[in-house]
Amino acid sequence: MEYIQAAEKAILHTYNRFPVVFERGEGVYLYDTDGQKYLDFGAGIAVSSLGYSNEEYKEAMKAQFDKLIHTSNLYYSENTAPAAEKLLELSGMERVFFTNSGTEAIEGALKAARKYAYGKESGRYKFIALEHSFHGRSFGALSVTGTESYRTPFEPLVPGVSFGKMNDLESVKALIDDETCGIILEPIQGEGGIFPSQKEFLAGVRALCDAHDLVLIYDEIQCGMGRTGSYFAWQQYDVKPDILVMAKAIGNGFPVGAFGLSEKLATNSLAPGDHGTTYGGNPLALQAVQTVATIFQKSDILTHVKEVGSYLEQSLKALMAQKPIIKEVRGVGLMQGVELKEAPGAYIQKAFEKKLLLIGAGSNTIRFVPPLVIEKEHVDQMIQILKETL
Ligand SMILES: *Cc1c(COP(=O)(O)O)cnc(C)c1O
């Protein structure tokens, strides 16, 4: 408690944190400074994909730490080509730019779309985004984020953004005008409440982009990198974007983001002098990306996610049958949401007291985004606690 008071005095109060101080992690568990063990279904907000303390990851990172941490993007490093190639292989994109975070990758993606339009004919600058979207906290990313309360205190934001509705193609089509340059969306919305898009909707948006020469940007920062049972969600929908934004799980906790581009965008948008980053893609960050990708491929993580993900979904649906407070279960793979008929805060708090870590999404949804290495027995443990909690 004294420690928490000290922390609260020193750091800016932008989060209402849970009253716990974590010290270490092992697999899907976190341990606090009193040695208490917590089952983690949040994975540091869909980040710690390999779970905690993965041996191979730790060894690779330590070795890189000893060798070289930073060079700047004025030079190549040993990891530049292999990490980029790996991420392109998994993501199906043709070129990649590495960043330090999700929001920084969104900024780059928006700039690439603007530059593409500018190169074709100047004056096209507007973006269409979706309600309930979340794209980050920096100005550009905030401008395309669908939650009004996040945006309002910081206006004026980037001009020319309008919001359509998920899975309502007409609502998107109606927003397109001669000044539109791109459409940005999460194939499966995370923070906004776990809302998966339908294939016909994505295909329709793709067709609109092709017809109007708009850049289609997918934000797969949360739903990407194996979470839904394919490396990236777009691969299941089989509707490819022009720009794919990644972060969170790709580094397993080391801060790193990226945006991948199609060849068309890579050769017709950002050029030398247009964009940059000092740290982005430094050797340690790239070591993280390369190692996560290699471990995923070796361990056939996708098969595991499909199996345990469908078990999680079935288990949550079975719980819904017993608990009338549950309104709906939504999601894909290990990205599931349970919408309640009331705000979930008190229940998440109760689960925390029972040593289960859960996070909210939207105004009334509990989000389940565990480490991808989670096993069925952990799902059973979680369901047991959730059952007592609800
Ligand atoms: C987390 C998240 C972001 C922002 O990423 P940061 O690394 O926090 O900047 C953007 N989009 C989506 C879909 C996210 O889940």
Ligand as a Chemical Component Dictionary entry (heavy atoms), coordinates in Angstrom:
data_LIG
# 
_chem_comp.id                   LIG 
_chem_comp.type                 NON-POLYMER 
_chem_comp.pdbx_formal_charge   0 
_chem_comp.three_letter_code    LIG 
# 
loop_
_chem_comp_atom.comp_id 
_chem_comp_atom.atom_id 
_chem_comp_atom.alt_atom_id 
_chem_comp_atom.type_symbol 
_chem_comp_atom.charge 
_chem_comp_atom.model_Cartn_x 
_chem_comp_atom.model_Cartn_y 
_chem_comp_atom.model_Cartn_z 
_chem_comp_atom.pdbx_ordinal 
LIG C1 C1 C 0 -3.634 -1.022 -28.591 1  
LIG C2 C2 C 0 -4.189 -0.604 -29.890 2  
LIG C3 C3 C 0 -3.701 0.535  -30.551 3  
LIG C4 C4 C 0 -2.664 1.457  -29.946 4  
LIG O1 O1 O 0 -1.443 0.810  -29.747 5  
LIG P1 P1 P 0 -0.379 1.451  -28.718 6  
LIG O2 O2 O 0 0.797  0.535  -28.811 7  
LIG O3 O3 O 0 -1.046 1.454  -27.370 8  
LIG O4 O4 O 0 -0.092 2.802  -29.187 9  
LIG C5 C5 C 0 -4.226 0.822  -31.791 10 
LIG N1 N1 N 0 -5.157 0.043  -32.369 11 
LIG C6 C6 C 0 -5.634 -1.052 -31.766 12 
LIG C7 C7 C 0 -6.650 -1.897 -32.470 13 
LIG C8 C8 C 0 -5.186 -1.411 -30.498 14 
LIG O5 O5 O 0 -5.685 -2.488 -29.890 15 
# 
loop_
_chem_comp_bond.comp_id 
_chem_comp_bond.atom_id_1 
_chem_comp_bond.atom_id_2 
_chem_comp_bond.value_order 
_chem_comp_bond.pdbx_ordinal 
LIG C1 C2 SING 1  
LIG C2 C3 SING 2  
LIG C2 C8 DOUB 3  
LIG C3 C4 SING 4  
LIG C3 C5 DOUB 5  
LIG C4 O1 SING 6  
LIG O1 P1 SING 7  
LIG P1 O2 DOUB 8  
LIG P1 O3 SING 9  
LIG P1 O4 SING 10 
LIG C5 N1 SING 11 
LIG N1 C6 DOUB 12 
LIG C6 C7 SING 13 
LIG C6 C8 SING 14 
LIG C8 O5 SING 15 
# 
